């Protein structure tokens, strides 16, 4: 790994735009988080007092964002409901088909080094986790959505590109 010292042009400041299934999600709040979580098994030998080796056993990746433009279409995708559950201005909640999963593409485009652009592209993501739709008198409705990034056939999560 190569680390460099003191290059202010590599400091990145700014918000990102997010598209899900090629549709811009609009305004977000609190930024966008891309999180990588590797898991390791520890090899402990009788002849050593401690771990002698680690081997990666699992890796996961997540993208989390909070929507400020909470349309019924975005709620439908967040609750992983099929498109026929949204008819006009009514969304039917709940779905009883465990075999159906809505995999979507996700692109996060933000600022990059040297005033460029950094783009994360993930081809297979699903929403998961607990969803909480909160309405308060003194705050805007903000709807947090978390995606798990799935690996593609080549065993990759996606790409990060600087332009």
ChimeraX attribute file (.defattr): number of C-alpha atoms within 10 A of each C-alpha:
attribute: neighborCount
match mode: 1-to-1
recipient: residues
	/A:1	2
	/A:2	3
	/A:3	5
	/A:4	5
	/A:5	5
	/A:6	8
	/A:7	8
	/A:8	9
	/A:9	10
	/A:10	12
	/A:11	12
	/A:12	16
	/A:13	11
	/A:14	8
	/A:15	15
	/A:16	18
	/A:17	17
	/A:18	22
	/A:19	16
	/A:20	17
	/A:21	16
	/A:22	11
	/A:23	12
	/A:24	13
	/A:25	18
	/A:26	12
	/A:27	14
	/A:28	20
	/A:29	14
	/A:30	12
	/A:31	14
	/A:32	20
	/A:33	14
	/A:34	15
	/A:35	13
	/A:36	11
	/A:37	9
	/A:38	11
	/A:39	12
	/A:40	12
	/A:41	12
	/A:42	14
	/A:43	12
	/A:44	13
	/A:45	11
	/A:46	7
	/A:47	7
	/A:48	8
	/A:49	8
	/A:50	11
	/A:51	11
	/A:52	11
	/A:53	11
	/A:54	12
	/A:55	10
	/A:56	10
	/A:57	10
	/A:58	10
	/A:59	12
	/A:60	14
	/A:61	17
	/A:62	19
	/A:63	20
	/A:64	17
	/A:65	19
	/A:66	20
	/A:67	22
	/A:68	16
	/A:69	16
	/A:70	18
	/A:71	11
	/A:72	15
	/A:73	15
	/A:74	17
	/A:75	19
	/A:76	18
	/A:77	19
	/A:78	21
	/A:79	20
	/A:80	19
	/A:81	22
	/A:82	16
	/A:83	12
	/A:84	9
	/A:85	15
	/A:86	16
	/A:87	10
	/A:88	7
	/A:89	8
	/A:90	9
	/A:91	16
	/A:92	12
	/A:93	12
	/A:94	11
	/A:95	12
	/A:96	7
	/A:97	9
	/A:98	6
	/A:99	5
	/A:100	11
	/A:101	13
	/A:102	15
	/A:103	18
	/A:104	19
	/A:105	17
	/A:106	24
	/A:107	22
	/A:108	21
	/A:109	20
	/A:110	19
	/A:111	19
	/A:112	19
	/A:113	15
	/A:114	14
	/A:115	13
	/A:116	12
	/A:117	15
	/A:118	18
	/A:119	19
	/A:120	16
	/A:121	17
	/A:122	22
	/A:123	19
	/A:124	19
	/A:125	25
	/A:126	21
	/A:127	22
	/A:128	14
	/A:129	11
	/A:130	10
	/A:131	14
	/A:132	10
	/A:133	10
	/A:134	11
	/A:135	11
	/A:136	8
	/A:137	6
	/A:138	6
	/A:139	8
	/A:140	11
	/A:141	16
	/A:142	20
	/A:143	21
	/A:144	20
	/A:145	21
	/A:146	21
	/A:147	21
	/A:148	20
	/A:149	26
	/A:150	20
	/A:151	17
	/A:152	13
	/A:153	7
	/A:154	7
	/A:155	8
	/A:156	12
	/A:157	20
	/A:158	19
	/A:159	11
	/A:160	12
	/A:161	11
	/A:162	14
	/A:163	11
